Amino acid sequence: MGLADLHLHTTASDGRLTPEDLVSVAAGRGLRYIAITDHDSTEGVDRAVAAARLYPGLTVIPGLEASTDIPHAEVHILGYFLDYHDPELQEQLLVLRNGRIDRAKRMLDKLSKLGIRLQWERVVELAADGSVGRPHIAQAMLEKGYIHTFKDAFNKYIGRDGPAYAERYKLTPVEAVSLIVKKGGLAVLAHPAEHPSIVDLLPSLIEAGLVGIEAYYNYYSSEVVEDILRLAEKFGLIPTGGSDFHGEGTGVDAQLGEPDVPVEHVLRLIELAQRKGETLSTRVST
């Protein structure tokens, strides 16, 4: 286990831990740098920053994870150190979250036609104060006994090729990178090994302002990590990493603090943010 995890989700999107609990667990595991990167939301950042004041030595980096669309696939873009209180940014994120609500309702309609009847109120309740996502639908299906495991929901019904899948409004990868850069942030490509055509995609993202690529990621073999590190060196990108932690019972087996992300790369990211004029107002320790 390392000292940094720059890909974490809370109840502000589809994570199981509140921002406060996530910070507490991270501190307990000896982490020094964490980033809150909820899906299309920064609602958990201020709460995490406030909670981290109880733990000297822990730095909370403000972030988000934007889901974007390319033909036949999604590309996720992480944004760090952006001005997350900016009204224009929050308006755009609200549009994206509302798209999630519309998509979830259409998925429930499709599931109903397949004989799987779920209550919308229960899905919203599972999302709590966070943005509604497919994991909340999966949890509702599991509760009702329609599936045996959390992953069954995605594999059989609501995965991209499933009979109950529905599209939603998304930005393109270039639009997401441009938005993050416009709001003073640093854009990083998340879990790139999922995209076989990533080498073709990188030049346009770099032109839009991409500065990093997630090389250290849960499930990645050492060979995959080395491949991504070579890409980072070739394109002049900062290799970052994180667990994509969501919490117990979410179908994602990632453990907070894994894999081991070299702190030197985190410090490079922080240094770049400082050079770009970011005050690092969320840094809670030195």
Summary of the structure (lengths in Angstrom):
residues: 286
radius of gyration: 18.2
end to end distance: 20.9
largest distance: 55.9
contacts: 994
relative contact order: 0.18
helix: 43%
strand: 17%
